[in-house]
Amino acid sequence: MERQRGAQTLLIAVLAVAVLAMSIGFAAAAYTQQLQINGQNVTAKAATWSVHYNDASYNETTGTGFVASTSHTLTTTAWTFAVTLEPGEKYQATANVVNDGTFDAKLTSITMSALTADQAKYLTYTVSVNGTTYNATQSGLNVALAKSTGVHPVIVTVSYNLPSTSTDLPQTDQTITLSATLGYESVIQGS
């Protein structure tokens, strides 16, 4: 008898658990909902990245003490020049960096070659961008260049100065390679 009672209790417990599970299952099924998201007519507008030199803007400074380049080339991404200077002379030229792309840009860095200690006694080399003059590498810049209409005038100046003592003058012709890289980035960063 006691055995039968234990079996009945176990059967009642199993049935109670089964009824409870079915009730929860029914309630869960009765109170669920699938919500949909459908992106329709999503259009990615055409865009262009177009920060470059305007080759038609190249202009050399003329007048007393200024020397014209013996050659120069200005493409959309490179400015190359050659010049021969004597003491007291300088080369100076201007070209515009333009942004005719569809989003804003910014100048973030300028990397310039360094003169040796001896060269720095008689030669100076500067690059001015949008009114600020640089004579060494700079990072962390944030110089805005607006989309479609942005213009940064860039002025390169190389001067052959008289050093404080004549022994600092070069004893032979010196061919010096000068370089600068302007680093522009999109104001819109990838996510």
N, C-alpha and C positions, 0 to 999 in steps of 0.2 A: 504494500500500500504506500509505504513511504517512497518507494522507488517510483511508483506511478505519479505520486504527487511531485517529485523532483522533475520528472519528465514533463509534467503539465506546466510547472513553473518555468522550465526552460523554454517550452513551446510558446507560452504566453509572452515571455521576454523577447524571443526571436520575432514573434508577430508584432509586438509593440515597436520594436526597432524597425521592422520592415514598413509598418504604417507611418512611422515618424519620417523615415527616409523618403517614402513616396510623397508625403505631404510637403516636405522641404523641396523635393524635386519639382512637384507641381507648382509650388509657389514661385520657385526660381524661374521656371519656364513661363509662368503666367506674367511675371514682372520683369521681362528682359526686352531689350529693344536694340536693333542694329541701326545706327545712324550713319549715313553716307556723306562723303565729301567728294564732289566732282568738280574739278577745275575745268571750266569751259571758256573758250575764247581767251586763253592766256597768250599774250603776244610779247615776245622779246623784241624790243625796238632795235633797229640797226644802230651800231655804235662804231666809232673809229678812234684809235689812239694815234694822234698825229702831232707830236712835238718835234720840231725840226728847225734847222736854219733856213731862213729865207734867203736864197742865193742872190736874189735881186737887190737885197739890202746892203751888200758889202760896200764899204766906203772907207778909203784911206784918208787920214788926216794929212793935210798939206800945209806948207808954210815954212817959216824959218825954223831950222833945226829938225824938221821932219823929213824922213827918207821913205820913198816908195819901196814896196817889196820888189824883188827881182822876179818873183813869181808867186802866184797864189791860186788856190783852188778852194772853192766853197761848194760843198754838196749839201744834201739835206742833213747828213749826220757827221760830216768831217770838214774842218777848216785847216788847211795847210798853207804855210807861207815860208818864203825864204827871203832873207834881207841881209845886206852887208852894211854894218855901221862903223862909223869912225867916232872918236871921242866927241861928246857933246851932241850926238845925233840920237834920234829915236824913231822907232816905227810905231805907228798907232793906227789901228783900223777898227771899224765897227761893223757888226752884222747882227741882225735880229734873230732871236729864237722866237718862234711863233707856235701857238697852239690852235690849230684849226680842227681839232678833234671834237668829239661830242661830250667830253666830260673834263672837269677841271684837273689840272696837274699842279705839281709843286717841285721847285728845286730843293733837293734834300742834301746834296753834297757837291763839293768841287774838289777834285784831286789834281794837284799841281806838282810838276817835277820841281825838285829843289836845286838851287844853284850850289856849287861847291863854295867853300869859304873864300877861296881865291877869286872865283867868278863874281861873288857878291860884292867884292871891293870895287868893281867897275861896271857891273851890269845889274839892272833891276828888271823884273818881269812881273807884271800884274795883269789880272783879269778882272774887269768890272762887270757885274751882272745886275741889271736893273738898278743902277746907281750905287751899289756897294762894291768896294774894291777889295780884292783878295790877293795876297802874295804868298800864300801857303795853303795846304790842304785844309779844308773845313768840312766837318760833318754835322749832322743834327740841324741842318738849315730847314726852314719852312717858308719858302718864298713862293707865294701863290702865282699861278699862271692860268688865267681864266679860260674856260672852253670857248671855242669859236673865235674869240677876239683877242686873246692874250698875247702880249708882246713883251719880251725881255731884251732890251738892247745889251749887247755884249761888246765890251771894248777891250782889245788886247793891246798892251803897251810894253815895248822892250826899249830900254834906255841904256846908252853907253855913257856912263858918267865918268868924270875925272875923279880918280881916287885921291885920298889925302896926300899920298906920297907917290912919286913917279915910279918907285920900285914895285908898286902894286899893279902897274900896267902890264898887260900880257906882252911877253917878249916875242911871240910869234902869233900868226893869225890863229884864232880859236874858233872852231866850229862847234857850236853848242846846240844840243837838241832840247827844245822846250816843249812841254806838253801840259794839257789840262783836259780833264774830263768833267763835264757837267752832268750830274746825276738827277734826272727827273723821274718822278713817280706819279702814279695816279692818286688822286685824293680819295677815290673809292678803292678800298682794299678788299681783296677776296675774302670770302667768309668760309 
